[in-house]
Amino acid sequence: MKKLLLICLIGCSLSGCSKYIDDPDSSTVTTDMLFNSARDLDNLLYGAYGSLGNSITLAGNWRMFADVLADQVTINQSEPTSTDPYTSLYNRQLASATYDNTYKEAYVAIQGANTVLYAINKGLITQEKDPEFNELTRARITGEAYFVRGVAHFELVRLYGHQYGYQSTAANSGIVLRTEPTLNVKGKADLQAVSRATVAQVYQQVITDLTEAEKLMPTTALRRGRATRSAAAAYLARVYFQQADYTNALTYISKVIGSTPGIIETEFKLIRNPATGTVNATNANANAWAPFRTTGTSAKSTENIFDVVSMASFPVHTVMNRKYYRSGIVYPHLAISNAFLGEANFATNDGRKAGMMLTENGLSFSKKYDLTNMNIPVIRSAEMLLDRAEIYALNGETAAANADINLLRDRAIPSYNSNTVIAADQILFEVRRERVRELAFEGDRLHNLRRLQLDIPAGDRGTAAIPWNSNQLLFRFPATEIVASGGSVVQNPD
């Protein structure tokens, strides 16, 4: 009977792995113990989703990192800890802003996905063994594993590597790319030798994984919080857009929301109440807030293509809530920067300001994360509209870009004229400003500036801007990863 040993914390130090290596009775399991049914694979995949989508990864830290490093927030309360040194992050001192647990959690998700794929590819579970493991089930589980692995690698490379297109083929420019599970470890010598792939290699693997996921995954999720074919397509659109590959980005955007300007032709429609007629101030506030007002498995906003479900037993909102929520007795860690308010230049009655921001004693706070146990939107149809509008504008299709921007504004600004015409020489500026307004505090800002190859403004820091390709923006790999690799993993430079 074949034995497998699964090392889940890939980034652990050699000493940290000793409990697995030195105690085979507790760490070596048989395939019969691991994989008897499709449900066993689903349970392992469920754990991978949990690591991908918890408060220190996709639902929290990865969003927060991109905001704090950019220019839209400022420090309101200074309460850093050893596991959350966000003040060092804000000061752009990444050598001391280490988030080792977040890094490790990402690779736990990748290990889980790789183990599922290994079990399927090696025939460790078959329909003969479990009649429920039919072709549809096999395709779904395989596709979801590819999705988890692709998303995790993508989000990591955006933090630990430079923007795609800048020295992307240079050695050690990316992250540790893991496409096989860590198995059969009986001693330290059996640990996989690892090194960093290039940024280009990581992006290619991400695209390969998400393309497979999009082919294999169902159109309807098995249960709330699981990804679908549309989620994979939306992530592919995000990846291609980050690469500035706008042709491929538009292809996948069309799969998610359709291809007609000013309309969302699929189920991911923007929330607009009333459905027709004039939007008043109360409507506008509620419409803008709607994607951020769901909790648990029973509620879902049509705007949210993929979200992370939060429950009392597994809350995922905690990081974003602590960073942004101003309650009657608790001050959030972050406030909105004056630099953001100036650039966004909201209309006074815009629901994205009037309904989603609180001003108190001269400070402004975001209300996007005020709900207890809220589900965290990961990709919204608003992002797809903004991407599409920018592509149209870059291609000189002014009317098409105008239509998409009007659709966004129409549900958020009271009495907005949905036939507003934006001049051709202003359309690209207006599209990009609309992105600032719509996706604020959702982890978009830093990545978007780097995509555009624009320096990262100081915001309210009172310091100089940082070049978009500065090493100062690169996260540092955990020391344990470097030690465990025997020095093969090269640290990011200062």
RAWORA-V810080 format. One record per backbone hydrogen bond with DSSP energy under -1.0 kcal/mol. NH is the residue of the N-H (numbers start at 1). CO is the residue of the C=O. Records with the same first field share a line. If there is no record, write none. Layout:
NH = CO + CO
This chain:
4 = 29
7 = 182
10 = 8
12 = 9
17 = 13
18 = 15
20 = 17
21 = 17
22 = 18
26 = 23
27 = 23
28 = 24
29 = 4
31 = 2
34 = 30
35 = 31
41 = 37
42 = 38
43 = 39
44 = 40
45 = 41
46 = 42
47 = 43
48 = 44
49 = 45
50 = 46
51 = 47
52 = 48
53 = 49
57 = 54
58 = 52
59 = 54
60 = 57
61 = 55
62 = 57
64 = 60
65 = 61
66 = 62
67 = 63
68 = 64
69 = 65
74 = 335
76 = 333
77 = 333
81 = 84
86 = 84
89 = 85
90 = 86
91 = 87
92 = 89
93 = 88
96 = 93
98 = 96
103 = 99
104 = 100
105 = 101
106 = 102
107 = 103
108 = 104
109 = 105
110 = 106
111 = 107
112 = 108
113 = 109
114 = 110
115 = 111
116 = 112
117 = 113
118 = 114
119 = 115
120 = 116
121 = 117
122 = 118
123 = 120
124 = 119
130 = 126
133 = 130
134 = 132
138 = 134
139 = 135
140 = 136
141 = 137
142 = 138
143 = 139
144 = 140
145 = 141
146 = 142
147 = 143
148 = 144
149 = 145
150 = 146
151 = 147
152 = 148
153 = 149
154 = 150
155 = 151
156 = 152
157 = 153
158 = 154
159 = 156
160 = 156
161 = 157
166 = 163
170 = 167
173 = 170
174 = 197
190 = 187
191 = 188
197 = 175
200 = 168
202 = 198
203 = 199
204 = 200
205 = 201
206 = 202
207 = 203
208 = 204
209 = 205
210 = 206
211 = 207
212 = 208
213 = 209
214 = 210
215 = 211
216 = 212
217 = 213
226 = 223
229 = 218
232 = 228
233 = 229
234 = 230
235 = 231
236 = 232
237 = 233
238 = 234
239 = 235
240 = 236
241 = 237
242 = 238
243 = 239
244 = 241
245 = 240
246 = 244
249 = 245
250 = 246
251 = 247
252 = 248
253 = 249
254 = 250
255 = 251
256 = 252
257 = 253
258 = 254
263 = 260
265 = 257
284 = 280
285 = 281
286 = 282
287 = 283
288 = 284
289 = 285
290 = 286
292 = 289
293 = 290
296 = 310
304 = 301
305 = 379
306 = 379
308 = 376
311 = 314
321 = 317
322 = 318
323 = 319
324 = 320
325 = 321
327 = 330
333 = 322
334 = 323
335 = 74
336 = 364
337 = 72
341 = 337
342 = 338
343 = 339
344 = 340
345 = 341
350 = 347
351 = 412
353 = 350
354 = 350
355 = 351
357 = 353
358 = 365
360 = 363
363 = 360
365 = 358
367 = 356
370 = 367
374 = 371
375 = 294
376 = 308
378 = 306
379 = 306
381 = 303
384 = 380
385 = 381
386 = 382
387 = 383
388 = 384
389 = 385
390 = 386
391 = 387
392 = 388
393 = 389
394 = 390
395 = 391
396 = 393
397 = 392
398 = 396
401 = 397
402 = 398
403 = 399
404 = 400
405 = 401
406 = 402
407 = 403
408 = 404
409 = 405
410 = 406
412 = 409
413 = 409
415 = 279
416 = 413
420 = 417
426 = 423
427 = 423
430 = 426
431 = 427
432 = 428
433 = 429
434 = 430
435 = 431
436 = 432
437 = 433
438 = 434
439 = 435
442 = 439
448 = 444
449 = 445
450 = 446
451 = 447
452 = 448
454 = 449
456 = 466
461 = 458
466 = 456
470 = 467
473 = 470
474 = 471
475 = 159
482 = 478
483 = 479
484 = 480
485 = 481
486 = 483
487 = 482
